[in-house]
Amino acid sequence: MNKPYIDHIDSTYVLAVLEDLLAIPSPSGFCEEVLLRVEREAAKLGWQTERTPKQACIITIPGQAGTGTLALTAHVDTLGAMVRSIKGSGALRFTPVGGYAMNSIEGEYCTVHTRNGQTYTGTILTTSPSVHVYKNARELKREEENLEIRLDAPASSKDEAAALGIRNGDYISFDPRTRVLENGYIKSRHLDDKAGVACLFGLAELIARTGAKPHKTLKLMITSYEEVGHGAAYMPADVAELIAVDMGAIGDDLACTEQDVSICAKDSSGPYDCAMTTRLIRLAERDKLRFAVDIYPQYGSDASAAMRGGNNLRAALIGPGVHASHSLERTHRDALMNTISLLAAYVLEAEDKPVKEPNA
């Protein structure tokens, strides 16, 4: 396969996988349906999968003999909520799953998933939802105790809501509102990190279609607890090198844009491996990819969890640039393609060979 690899990626496939994943509710820990979708897609490409006890899916792509194992992680779990209690009015008080600003979900449509398999839609509102009624509607602080869920069901009392089968601890998912625009922009909730999962499938499809052989055996690890901090705290014992594929943040003094692959040099867990990060930068430069190198002081990844979990490995972090993370997110098709191309260069080329210009 000739370089740059970006010319060989099936973007139609990548976007189709992304849209499918975004349509499946999967707050942290509530990921069975989306993991089954991941397993089916891996099987279509001819790759074997296994589940860890912690409900991560590992897709194994054999590499050249005797060259070790490289893990690539992305997380399929998203932000969401749980029912904390049923109010006397029949509205639901909720507790967050994952970290987000409460104002970012006000007015959002959502779905309550009961333990007996029922689902009920609703809307997240403040407890003073109308300016025509409540004097404090504009000034009310957007925090957990001042928000509730209005059910789209006949539930005007606690007993009526409970009679629907709703109980404390039921999961709540937020509607993704996905739009894929003709100019390449993709806006949706949960691009963090279903865009990263789609990138891993773009890489897996590229390898399957072209017959390319990774330099090292690849373990694509799709985790389901990253948003609560411990998705990849466990890693298989044979993994000594890890690249987390997660969204690149945008704003303030950061260089990343929605068209870039982000290469994170340091986040809240500290600096990432110097040699790995340098190699990623050199490959992106060589292949003339749109990329940015940034520092994310308020960010953590599955690589952070793996290192804190005591795994003896080195790690790096890359991913497509996503604007308004943990809110109304947006990225661009180019960011996905640049991310997949950089991953392909890293996994298909031997590390001990110097990075050279394509025609050098």
N, C-alpha and C positions, 0 to 999 in steps of 0.2 A: 504494500500500500504506500503510495507516494505521499510525501508531506507537502503542505500542512494537512493534518487529519480532518480539519474542519470541512474540507471539500467532499468528504466521504460520509458525513453524518446524514441520516435520514430524519430531517426536521419534522416531516409530517408524522412519522411514528412517535417522535418524542412528545409533540404537542398532544397527540391522541392519548398517550399514556398519562400525561399530566392532567388532562381534562377528566379522564376516568377516575384518577386518584382523588382529585379535588371534589368530585361528586359524592364520595363515600365518607360519612361522618366518622371521625376517629380522634376524639379527645384522648389525651394520655391515659393508657390503660384500657381503653375501649376500642381496640384495634383489630379484633378478630376478622371482621369482614374485609377490611382493607389488606390485611396480611394474606388472606386467601386470594385476593386479587393479585397481589405481588407474586404469590407462589404459582398461580396459573400463568402469569405472564412469563415468569422464568422458565416454566416447563415448555411453553410455546417456542422459546428460543433454544431449547435443548439443554438447559442447565439444571443441575441437581440442587435441591434445597433441603434445609433442615431447620428445625425450630429449637431455640434454646428454652430452658425452663422459664426464663424471664420473658418469653414471647417476643424474641427477636427472630427474624428470618435471615438465614445465612445462605447466600447463593455462591456456589463454588465454581470458578472458572479455572481449569487446569493451566499451569504455566510450564515453562521449560524445566526439565528434571534437575533437581538438586539446587535450585536457586532461591528457596525460601518462600515465605508467604507475606503478601501485602494485603491489608484490610482497607476497604473503602466503606465508610459508614455514611448513611443518611437516615433521617428519622421520618417516619410516616405518621407519628402522633402530632396532634395540633393543640392549640389553645381550646378551652371549653369551660365547662362548669359542672357542678353537681347541685342537686336539690339539697339545701341546708334544712329547710323547714317549710311547712305549709301554713300560710297565714290564715287568720280568721276570715278574711275576705275571699279566700280561695286562690289568691295570688301566691306565687312561689318565691321564697327567699332563696338565694343561691350563694355558693362559695366558688371562687375561681379555681380552675385547673390550669396552671401555668401563670406566667406573669404578664399582665397587661394593664393599661390604664382604663379605669372604669368608663371614662367618657368615650373611649373607642368602641364600646359595644352598645351604648345607648341608642335605642331605636332599631336595634338589629333583630331580625327574625331568627328564631331558634327552634330546636326540636328537643322534646323531653323523651328519653328512651327508658321505659320502665323495665324492671327486672323480669316481668312476665312477657316481654316482647312487644308490648304496645308502644305506639309513638303518638305524641301530641305536639302540635305546633304551638308557637306562642311568640310574644314580642317582649323584648327587654325595655322597660320603661322606668322612669324615676317614680318615686312615690307621690310626686306632685307633677303629673304628666301634662296638665293643661294650663296654659297661661290665662284662660278664661275663668278658671276656678281657683287656682292657688297663687297667692301673692308671691310666694317664694319660688315659683317654677323656674325662673331664670337664675336665681342666685343659689339654689340648693346645691350643696357640694356633691359632686359625683363620686360617691364612695359606696362600698358594699352594702351598708345598712340602708342606703337611700335608693337602692335599685331593686326591682322585682320583675317577675315574669307574669304577664297577663296571658292566660291560657286561651286558646281558641277552642273552648269546650264549655259546656254548661257547668261551671264551677264557681258559685258565688259564696261558698263557705268551705271551711276546712274539711268537713265531712264529705261534701260533694266532690272535692278534688281527690280525696283519699279513695272514694268509691270508684274513681277512674282507674285505680291501680297505681297511682303515683305515691311514692314514699320517699323519705329522706334517703339520700345516697344514690338516687337515680342520676344517670348521666344526662348532660345537656350539651348539644352541639350547636354551633353557630352556622347559619347559612353561608356558603362560600361566595355566592353572587359572582361567579366566574364569567369573564368576558375575554375572549381572544380576538383582538382587533386586527384588521387587515394590514395595518402599518407595523405590525410586529409586537405591539404592547400587549401584555397579559396582565389583567387586574383581577385580583381574587383574594379573599382571605385564604390563609393556610399555604401560601407559596413557601413559607417557612414551615416545613422543609419539603413539601411535596415536589417543588421544583428541583430540589437536590436528588430526590428519588428518581424523578424522570431523567435527570442527567445520568444517573447510574444505569438506567435501562437503555439510554441512548448509547452508552459505551458498550453494554452487554450485547445489544443488537448489532453494533458495528463489528464487534469481534466475531459474533456468530455468522454474520453475512459474508465477511471477507475471509474468514478462516485465519485471521491473524492470531499469533501465539503470544500471550503476555510473557514478559521476561520472568516474572515471578507468578506463582499461583495466586489468584485473586480470591478473596472472600468479601463479597459484597454483603455488608451487614445492615439490614434494615431494622432499626430499633423503634420501640414504642413507648419509651419513657423519657425522651430527651427533654421535653418541655418542663419536666419536674426535676431535672438535674442528674439522673442516674441511668440514662439509656444504655450507654456503652461502658458502664462501670466494670462489667465482665467482658473480657475478650478471650477468644480461644488461645490456648497456650502456645501454639506455633506462630502466632502473629508477633512480629518484632517491629513492624512498621505500619503506620496507620495514617490515612488521609481522611479527615472528616469533610464531607461535602455538605455545606450548609450555607444559608443565604449571607450575602455580603451586605453590610449596613451602609446607609447613605445619609449624609447630612453633616452639619457642623463643619469641621475642618477635614473631613474624610475625602479621599480622592475618588472613591468608587462611584460609578454611575450605573444606570439600569442596563447599559449595553455591555458592561465589563464582567470578566471573571475576577472576583476578589481574591487576593492572596493575603491572608491575615498573618502578620509577623508576630503579633502579641495580642492577647485578650486578658480577661480578668484572671485567668489561670496562669498567666505568665507568658514568656516567649515560647514560640513553637520552635521545633528543631531547625537549627541554622542551616545545616547542609541540605535538608529537604526543601526548605523555603527558598534557598538560593537556587537550587536546581529548577524548581517550579518557575521562578522569575526568569531564568535564562532560557528555558524552553518557550515560555510565552513571548519573550523578546525574539527568539529565533524564528518562531512561526508567525510573528507579526500579529498576534492576537490582541484584542482590546482587553487590557487588564489594569488593575490598580493594586498597589500594596498599601495596606492600612493597619492601624492599631485600633482595637475595639475594647476600651476599658470597661464597658458595662455589658460584656458579652461572654457567654460560655458555650461550649460545644460538646458533642459526644467525645471528641478527643480530650477535652478537659476532664470529662467523667472517667475516661479510660485511664488517664494518668493518675488522677486522684484515687482510683480504685486499686492502685498498687500494681498495675500491669507493667511489665518490664519491656517497654517499647518506646520508640520515638514517633513523633506525630507532627502533622501539618494540617492546615485548614484552608480550604478554598470553597468558592461557590458563586452562583450568579448574584449580581447586585439586585437588591430588592428595596424599593422605596417604602417608607412608612411601615417598617417592620412591627409586627404585633398589633397592627391596626388595619387600615384599608390598603393592603399591599399592592405593589405593581412592579413588574419586571419587563424584560423585553426578550424576544426570541433570540437575539444576538448574544445575550448573556448566557443562555443555556448552551448555545453552540460553542461559544468560547470556552465554557467550563468543560464540556465534553471533549473538545479538541485538546485541551491541556491535560486532562486525565489520560487520554489516549497516548499522548507523547510520553507521559511519565511511566505508564504501565507497559508499553510495548518496546521501550528502548532500555538497554542495559545501563544501570547507574554508573558503572565503572568506565563508560565511554564518555569522552568529553562532548559537551553540547556544541555542535557546529552549525553554521549556516547550511541550509538544505543543499546548496550547490558547492559547498566547500570541499 
